Amino acid sequence: MRQLITTATQVGEILRGRRKARGVAQQELATKLGISQSRLSTLEAQPGDMNLERLLLLAKLLGLELVLQDKSEAKSTKSEW
């Protein structure tokens, strides 16, 4: 899966969807992150409150990775006429 992210809300939706797709309960994932289940629930709903280190760890635990690239690279993958 590769997805362009333009809002913090999208991050939360992706993380929540991935967690559910892998059959991982919030409590289980929260324990691995060292936070409460209610805090994880809040972070999924409001990911803008998440720090980068926690986002990177959460992505890793869900089998995801973050990639930053030049916008020009994304445009060059589209076919041109």
Order of alpha helices (4+ residues) and beta strands (2+ residues): alpha-alpha-alpha-alpha-alpha
